[in-house]
């Protein structure tokens, strides 16, 4: 462990560090770098309450010192985690936490184990030429996007705090530095298992897989087929997660295997964005020149990543008793999971689409499928804003077509589809027994008005980074935490960006 003079503050966080304790070969003990002049930019009091932390104690200079990496809490065992990963299709055998430190784990009020990690806290042994630091803008982006996704009901890591370090970091230009404190169900990734499989370290691979099972799928403990079961459980969680992304218009931007969690949470909000004018081929990420991670490609990429997870697990699934055919038989055992993924994803996605249309599963599955496909084709053909198109459909369900029609340059083109939707809706209401007001309420819940609009995020981050003005960030954060509210002060946050902005918009990974 690196020598450090970092102070030890009073016990504000109670840790139980199973990863460092059970998997010493999967991490390196390490200390965060101290920040010269830490200053709080964001503290998530609601999340701290949910975690059962000492809110008052952490919302103080002592808390800032912890979140900056200057004071390691009593009971913490800081480690940098090892992992590998396929990045844009090419395998990197060693990635790891190059600029992050897992301080440890806490047990929240519901008895759930959660990771508490610092991001941007300096170089670690896994750093690959970078400075290990982070800038204010990208760290506040993680706070905004994590809170937005949480409010939208999407499983996600979340920011507990963001602290300015008082030093600058060198990117294209000098930027103010910051450290993020991230909470996650775990930081176990597909790439975590790939790291040990690639090295032939089968005993460690087995311990990591068993640890993942104990943490996320305890019903599989002791099951002779638990590694196939783990693959299936991860695949089902990812099917549900990616379906939610697709139903909200979210583009992760960098779906490398080191960014796919075993827990089924969204993690690493780097070059992410939301689509505006609907187009499945939308790409905003500056590093995705070939469009590998375009919006419409995300389900297929998730399946590709799961195939890489299956490969990493194969050494644990091979039964030597099968002799020369052992590996072939192991592949035969995992392939049904990989082959089932598209149907699992489709089921989650179609269920979400039905909810967005205000339709139950009571009848007309084939007709609903055609209705969904034709609706998306209309949005694409007329370059309609994805979020507003769905939200204005709620207005139509409440009896006012005008806001929806106004989104189409050729409004008459919408009429035939609207007639079909209304006819199916009437039959669906009769079959389901829902009242029209309840149907509208459910549609509003499925079709948010407020998402993290790209131009608004950029404006808020620029103000915070360039002018140390957090007011735009705080206004946007408040709106994102109430995605169904498009009235009053929140109304402006429902508006799309000017076409010229979106046409030239690019996101960056923030490293």
TABEL-V501379 format. One record per backbone hydrogen bond with DSSP energy under -1.0 kcal/mol. NH is the residue of the N-H (numbers start at 0). CO is the residue of the C=O. E is the energy in kcal/mol with one decimal. If there is no record, write none. Layout:
nh | co | e
NH | CO | E
NH | CO | E
This chain:
nh | co | e
11 | 9 | -1.3
15 | 104 | -2.5
17 | 15 | -1.4
20 | 16 | -1.8
21 | 17 | -3.5
22 | 18 | -2.4
25 | 22 | -1.9
27 | 79 | -2.2
29 | 77 | -2.0
32 | 120 | -3.1
36 | 164 | -2.6
38 | 163 | -2.1
40 | 161 | -2.7
41 | 161 | -1.8
43 | 159 | -2.8
44 | 42 | -1.4
47 | 43 | -2.5
48 | 44 | -2.4
49 | 45 | -2.1
50 | 46 | -2.1
51 | 48 | -1.1
52 | 47 | -2.5
53 | 11 | -1.2
54 | 52 | -1.4
57 | 53 | -2.3
58 | 54 | -2.2
59 | 57 | -1.7
63 | 59 | -2.4
64 | 60 | -2.1
65 | 61 | -1.6
66 | 62 | -2.8
67 | 63 | -1.7
68 | 65 | -1.2
69 | 64 | -1.7
70 | 64 | -1.6
71 | 6 | -1.2
75 | 72 | -2.0
76 | 102 | -2.0
78 | 101 | -1.9
79 | 27 | -2.7
81 | 25 | -2.4
83 | 190 | -2.6
84 | 91 | -1.5
86 | 89 | -3.1
89 | 86 | -1.7
91 | 84 | -2.9
94 | 82 | -2.9
96 | 80 | -2.5
97 | 95 | -1.7
100 | 117 | -2.4
101 | 78 | -3.1
102 | 115 | -1.6
103 | 115 | -1.3
105 | 113 | -2.6
107 | 111 | -2.9
108 | 49 | -1.5
110 | 107 | -2.0
113 | 105 | -2.9
114 | 183 | -3.4
115 | 103 | -2.5
116 | 181 | -2.6
117 | 100 | -3.0
118 | 179 | -2.7
119 | 98 | -3.4
120 | 98 | -1.2
121 | 131 | -2.5
123 | 97 | -1.1
126 | 123 | -2.0
135 | 175 | -2.6
138 | 134 | -1.6
139 | 135 | -2.6
140 | 136 | -2.1
141 | 137 | -1.7
142 | 138 | -1.5
143 | 139 | -2.6
144 | 140 | -3.1
145 | 141 | -2.3
146 | 142 | -2.1
147 | 143 | -2.3
148 | 144 | -2.8
149 | 145 | -2.2
150 | 146 | -2.2
151 | 147 | -1.6
152 | 149 | -1.5
153 | 148 | -2.7
156 | 265 | -2.4
157 | 182 | -2.4
159 | 180 | -3.2
160 | 180 | -1.2
161 | 41 | -2.2
162 | 178 | -2.4
163 | 38 | -2.9
164 | 176 | -1.7
168 | 174 | -3.2
170 | 172 | -1.8
174 | 168 | -2.6
176 | 166 | -2.9
177 | 133 | -2.3
178 | 162 | -2.3
179 | 118 | -2.5
180 | 160 | -2.9
181 | 116 | -3.0
182 | 157 | -3.2
183 | 114 | -1.3
189 | 259 | -2.3
190 | 256 | -1.3
192 | 188 | -1.0
193 | 189 | -1.8
194 | 190 | -1.8
196 | 192 | -2.2
197 | 193 | -2.6
199 | 196 | -1.1
200 | 195 | -2.1
201 | 199 | -1.7
204 | 200 | -2.5
205 | 201 | -2.6
206 | 202 | -2.0
207 | 203 | -2.7
208 | 204 | -2.6
209 | 205 | -2.8
210 | 206 | -2.2
211 | 207 | -2.5
212 | 208 | -2.3
213 | 209 | -2.6
214 | 210 | -2.0
215 | 211 | -2.8
216 | 212 | -2.1
219 | 216 | -2.4
220 | 217 | -1.5
222 | 219 | -2.5
225 | 222 | -1.9
228 | 224 | -2.5
229 | 225 | -2.5
230 | 226 | -2.0
231 | 227 | -2.4
232 | 228 | -2.5
233 | 229 | -2.7
234 | 230 | -2.5
235 | 231 | -2.4
236 | 232 | -2.1
237 | 233 | -2.6
238 | 234 | -2.3
239 | 235 | -2.0
240 | 236 | -2.4
241 | 237 | -2.8
242 | 238 | -1.6
243 | 239 | -1.6
244 | 240 | -2.2
245 | 241 | -2.6
246 | 242 | -2.0
247 | 243 | -1.0
248 | 244 | -1.1
249 | 244 | -2.4
250 | 272 | -3.3
255 | 253 | -1.8
256 | 85 | -1.6
258 | 255 | -2.1
261 | 187 | -2.0
265 | 154 | -2.1
269 | 267 | -1.7
271 | 269 | -1.1
272 | 250 | -1.9
274 | 248 | -2.8
277 | 383 | -2.4
281 | 278 | -2.0
285 | 506 | -2.9
287 | 284 | -1.2
290 | 287 | -1.3
293 | 290 | -1.6
294 | 281 | -2.2
295 | 279 | -3.8
296 | 293 | -1.4
297 | 294 | -1.3
300 | 296 | -2.4
301 | 297 | -2.4
302 | 298 | -1.8
303 | 299 | -2.2
304 | 300 | -2.8
305 | 301 | -2.1
306 | 302 | -1.8
307 | 303 | -1.5
308 | 304 | -1.8
309 | 305 | -2.4
310 | 306 | -2.0
311 | 307 | -2.0
312 | 308 | -1.9
313 | 309 | -1.1
315 | 312 | -1.7
316 | 313 | -1.3
317 | 313 | -2.2
321 | 318 | -2.6
322 | 319 | -1.9
324 | 321 | -1.5
325 | 322 | -2.0
328 | 324 | -2.7
329 | 325 | -2.0
330 | 326 | -2.5
331 | 327 | -2.2
332 | 328 | -1.1
333 | 329 | -1.4
334 | 330 | -2.3
336 | 333 | -1.0
337 | 333 | -1.6
338 | 334 | -3.0
339 | 335 | -1.5
340 | 336 | -1.2
343 | 339 | -2.1
344 | 340 | -3.1
345 | 341 | -2.7
346 | 342 | -2.2
347 | 343 | -2.0
348 | 344 | -3.1
349 | 345 | -3.1
350 | 346 | -2.0
351 | 347 | -2.0
352 | 348 | -2.4
353 | 349 | -2.6
354 | 350 | -2.0
355 | 351 | -2.1
356 | 352 | -2.0
358 | 353 | -3.0
367 | 363 | -2.9
368 | 364 | -2.2
369 | 365 | -2.0
370 | 366 | -2.3
371 | 367 | -2.8
372 | 368 | -2.4
373 | 369 | -2.4
374 | 370 | -2.1
375 | 371 | -2.5
376 | 372 | -1.9
377 | 373 | -2.0
378 | 374 | -2.4
379 | 375 | -2.3
380 | 376 | -2.9
381 | 377 | -2.1
382 | 379 | -1.3
383 | 378 | -2.4
385 | 275 | -3.3
388 | 384 | -2.8
389 | 385 | -1.7
390 | 386 | -2.3
391 | 387 | -3.0
394 | 390 | -1.0
395 | 391 | -1.7
396 | 392 | -2.0
397 | 393 | -1.5
398 | 395 | -1.4
399 | 394 | -2.7
404 | 400 | -2.6
405 | 401 | -2.1
406 | 403 | -1.5
407 | 404 | -1.7
412 | 409 | -1.7
413 | 410 | -2.0
417 | 413 | -2.4
418 | 414 | -2.3
419 | 415 | -1.9
420 | 416 | -2.7
421 | 417 | -2.6
422 | 418 | -2.1
423 | 419 | -2.5
424 | 420 | -2.5
425 | 421 | -2.3
426 | 422 | -1.8
427 | 423 | -2.5
428 | 424 | -2.8
429 | 425 | -1.9
430 | 426 | -2.1
431 | 427 | -2.7
432 | 428 | -2.2
438 | 434 | -2.3
439 | 435 | -2.3
440 | 436 | -2.3
441 | 437 | -2.5
442 | 438 | -2.3
443 | 439 | -2.5
444 | 440 | -1.8
445 | 441 | -1.5
446 | 442 | -1.3
448 | 482 | -2.5
449 | 482 | -2.2
452 | 450 | -2.0
456 | 452 | -2.5
457 | 453 | -2.4
458 | 454 | -2.2
459 | 455 | -2.3
460 | 456 | -2.5
461 | 457 | -2.6
462 | 458 | -2.1
463 | 459 | -1.9
464 | 460 | -2.7
465 | 461 | -3.0
466 | 462 | -1.4
468 | 462 | -2.4
473 | 469 | -2.6
474 | 470 | -2.4
475 | 471 | -2.4
476 | 472 | -2.7
477 | 473 | -2.1
478 | 474 | -1.9
479 | 475 | -2.6
480 | 476 | -1.6
481 | 478 | -1.7
484 | 481 | -1.9
489 | 486 | -1.9
490 | 487 | -1.3
492 | 489 | -1.3
493 | 490 | -1.6
494 | 491 | -1.2
501 | 497 | -1.8
502 | 498 | -2.6
503 | 499 | -1.1
504 | 501 | -1.0
506 | 283 | -2.0
